[in-house]
Amino acid sequence: MSADVDAVVWDIGHVLVQWSIRHLYEKLIPDPAELDWFLTHVATLPWHFRHDAGEPLVDLIAEKSAEYPEHRALIEAYGPRWLETIPGPIDGTPALVEALAAKGVPQFSITNFGADTWAMFRPTFPVLDHMGDVVVSGVERLIKPDPAIFQLAARRFGHAPERMLFIDDNAANIASAGALGWRVHHFTRGAGALEADLRALGLL
């Protein structure tokens, strides 16, 4: 194992699993123009990110349903059918988690995920059993790229930031972690590039 890096810290959405609100609503809204309008005005990313930051899903759904009562049925589907926003894993990265585990490399995760949806998702993705700990934004009410979530994670994980490789697809999250001394891999070129980085570090 690398003398410099002795743990790997994963983002989850867009690194280990695919995620998009569209994956759910394209099943419920067949007209492309209507779908685009709904995702731009109703079930928006900023609305969902409030859940990642700690607001309960039931409150967000109630608020949005009051704002757009004509779309109540569609909005209310977001809760029970939320897992349909995750169509599957990212190609190749779960296998890297398994490979690192086989090498005995400690692994952790920092994820922007709502507490309610995390409770739904976690049992469906057993590869996360390899994580020694997961810092979930909605549980902690801290959200990437806030430096405080990285500081909390470093305390929880028990490794110095400069000895952990943090993997994330979001440039702001990478910049925030890097500014705190974490080793970083900006996940933009797929599992092959990440595997090469892990091998160069002596982790695989």
C-alpha positions as CSV (number, residue, x, y, z in Angstrom):
1,M,0.0,0.0,0.0
2,S,1.2,3.5,-0.7
3,A,3.1,5.2,2.1
4,D,1.3,8.4,1.2
5,V,-2.4,7.2,0.9
6,D,-3.8,4.6,3.3
7,A,-7.6,5.0,2.8
8,V,-10.0,5.7,0.0
9,V,-13.1,7.9,0.4
10,W,-16.0,7.6,-2.1
11,D,-18.7,9.9,-3.3
12,I,-21.8,7.8,-4.2
13,G,-24.0,9.6,-6.7
14,H,-22.4,9.8,-10.2
15,V,-19.4,7.9,-8.9
16,L,-20.8,4.5,-7.6
17,V,-24.4,4.9,-8.9
18,Q,-26.2,6.7,-11.6
19,W,-28.8,9.3,-10.4
20,S,-31.3,11.6,-12.1
21,I,-34.8,12.8,-11.2
22,R,-35.5,12.4,-14.9
23,H,-35.1,8.6,-14.7
24,L,-38.3,8.5,-12.6
25,Y,-40.4,11.2,-14.3
26,E,-39.8,10.1,-17.8
27,K,-41.9,7.0,-16.9
28,L,-44.7,9.2,-15.6
29,I,-44.7,12.1,-18.1
30,P,-44.6,10.8,-21.7
31,D,-44.6,14.2,-23.4
32,P,-41.0,15.5,-23.7
33,A,-41.9,19.1,-23.5
34,E,-44.1,18.6,-20.4
35,L,-41.4,16.5,-18.8
36,D,-38.8,19.3,-19.4
37,W,-41.2,21.9,-17.9
38,F,-41.9,19.7,-14.9
39,L,-38.2,19.2,-14.2
40,T,-37.4,22.8,-14.6
41,H,-40.2,24.2,-12.5
42,V,-41.5,21.5,-10.1
43,A,-39.2,18.6,-9.3
44,T,-36.0,20.6,-9.6
45,L,-32.5,19.9,-8.5
46,P,-32.4,22.8,-6.0
47,W,-35.6,21.4,-4.5
48,H,-34.1,18.0,-4.1
49,F,-30.8,19.4,-2.8
50,R,-32.8,20.8,0.2
51,H,-33.4,17.2,1.1
52,D,-29.7,16.5,0.8
53,A,-29.1,19.4,3.2
54,G,-31.4,17.9,5.9
55,E,-35.1,18.8,5.2
56,P,-37.5,15.9,5.5
57,L,-38.8,14.6,2.2
58,V,-42.4,14.7,3.4
59,D,-42.1,18.4,4.1
60,L,-40.7,19.2,0.7
61,I,-43.4,17.2,-1.0
62,A,-46.1,18.9,0.9
63,E,-44.7,22.3,0.2
64,K,-44.4,21.6,-3.5
65,S,-47.8,20.0,-3.8
66,A,-49.3,23.2,-2.2
67,E,-47.5,25.3,-4.8
68,Y,-48.5,23.1,-7.7
69,P,-51.7,21.4,-6.7
70,E,-52.5,20.4,-10.2
71,H,-49.4,18.2,-10.2
72,R,-49.9,16.7,-6.7
73,A,-50.0,13.1,-7.8
74,L,-46.8,13.5,-9.7
75,I,-45.1,15.3,-6.9
76,E,-46.3,12.7,-4.3
77,A,-44.8,9.9,-6.4
78,Y,-41.3,11.2,-5.6
79,G,-41.4,9.7,-2.1
80,P,-42.4,6.1,-2.7
81,R,-40.8,5.8,-6.1
82,W,-37.6,7.7,-5.3
83,L,-35.4,4.6,-5.9
84,E,-36.4,4.8,-9.6
85,T,-34.1,7.9,-9.8
86,I,-31.2,5.4,-9.5
87,P,-31.2,3.2,-12.6
88,G,-28.1,1.3,-11.7
89,P,-24.4,1.4,-10.8
90,I,-21.7,3.3,-12.6
91,D,-19.8,0.9,-14.9
92,G,-16.7,-0.4,-13.2
93,T,-16.6,1.5,-9.9
94,P,-18.3,-1.0,-7.6
95,A,-15.7,-3.6,-8.8
96,L,-13.0,-1.2,-7.7
97,V,-14.5,-1.0,-4.2
98,E,-14.5,-4.8,-4.2
99,A,-10.9,-4.9,-5.4
100,L,-9.7,-2.4,-2.8
101,A,-11.5,-4.4,-0.1
102,A,-9.7,-7.6,-1.2
103,K,-6.5,-5.7,-0.7
104,G,-7.5,-4.6,2.8
105,V,-7.6,-0.9,2.0
106,P,-9.9,1.0,4.4
107,Q,-12.8,2.7,2.6
108,F,-15.3,5.3,3.6
109,S,-17.8,7.6,1.9
110,I,-19.0,11.2,2.1
111,T,-22.2,11.6,0.2
112,N,-24.8,14.4,-0.4
113,F,-27.9,12.3,0.3
114,G,-31.1,13.0,2.2
115,A,-31.7,11.1,5.4
116,D,-35.0,9.6,4.2
117,T,-33.7,8.6,0.8
118,W,-30.5,7.2,2.3
119,A,-32.6,4.9,4.5
120,M,-34.4,3.7,1.3
121,F,-31.2,3.3,-0.8
122,R,-28.7,1.9,1.6
123,P,-30.2,-1.7,1.8
124,T,-30.3,-1.9,-2.0
125,F,-26.5,-1.4,-2.5
126,P,-24.5,-4.0,-0.5
127,V,-21.2,-2.9,-1.9
128,L,-21.4,-0.2,0.7
129,D,-20.8,-2.9,3.3
130,H,-17.1,-2.4,2.5
131,M,-17.3,1.2,3.9
132,G,-16.0,1.6,7.4
133,D,-18.2,4.6,7.9
134,V,-20.4,6.9,5.7
135,V,-21.0,10.6,6.3
136,V,-24.4,11.4,5.0
137,S,-25.2,15.1,4.4
138,G,-28.9,14.9,5.3
139,V,-28.2,13.2,8.6
140,E,-25.4,15.6,9.6
141,R,-27.1,18.7,8.1
142,L,-23.8,19.5,6.5
143,I,-23.5,19.3,2.7
144,K,-20.6,19.2,0.3
145,P,-18.7,21.4,-0.6
146,D,-18.9,22.9,2.9
147,P,-15.5,22.4,4.5
148,A,-17.2,21.4,7.7
149,I,-18.4,18.1,6.3
150,F,-14.8,17.1,5.3
151,Q,-13.5,18.1,8.7
152,L,-16.2,16.0,10.4
153,A,-15.4,13.1,8.1
154,A,-11.7,13.3,8.9
155,R,-12.5,13.1,12.6
156,R,-14.8,10.2,12.1
157,F,-12.7,8.2,9.7
158,G,-9.6,8.4,11.8
159,H,-7.1,9.1,9.0
160,A,-5.3,12.3,8.2
161,P,-6.7,14.2,5.2
162,E,-3.4,14.0,3.3
163,R,-3.5,10.2,3.7
164,M,-7.0,9.8,2.2
165,L,-7.9,9.8,-1.5
166,F,-11.3,11.5,-2.0
167,I,-13.1,10.6,-5.2
168,D,-15.9,12.9,-6.4
169,D,-17.4,14.0,-9.8
170,N,-18.2,17.5,-8.6
171,A,-15.4,20.1,-9.1
172,A,-16.5,22.3,-6.1
173,N,-16.4,19.3,-3.8
174,I,-12.9,18.3,-5.1
175,A,-11.7,21.9,-4.6
176,S,-13.0,22.1,-1.1
177,A,-11.4,18.8,0.0
178,G,-8.2,19.7,-1.8
179,A,-8.0,23.0,0.1
180,L,-8.1,21.0,3.3
181,G,-5.2,18.8,2.3
182,W,-7.1,15.8,1.1
183,R,-5.7,13.8,-1.9
184,V,-8.3,14.0,-4.6
185,H,-9.4,12.3,-7.8
186,H,-11.9,14.2,-9.9
187,F,-14.1,11.5,-11.4
188,T,-14.7,12.7,-14.9
189,R,-13.0,10.0,-17.1
190,G,-14.6,6.8,-15.8
191,A,-13.5,3.8,-13.9
192,G,-10.5,3.1,-16.1
193,A,-8.8,6.4,-15.2
194,L,-9.6,5.9,-11.6
195,E,-8.2,2.4,-11.6
196,A,-5.0,3.7,-13.1
197,D,-4.8,6.4,-10.3
198,L,-5.4,3.8,-7.6
199,R,-2.6,1.5,-9.1
200,A,-0.2,4.5,-9.3
201,L,-0.8,5.0,-5.6
202,G,-0.1,1.4,-4.9
203,L,-3.6,0.8,-3.6
204,L,-4.3,-2.0,-6.2
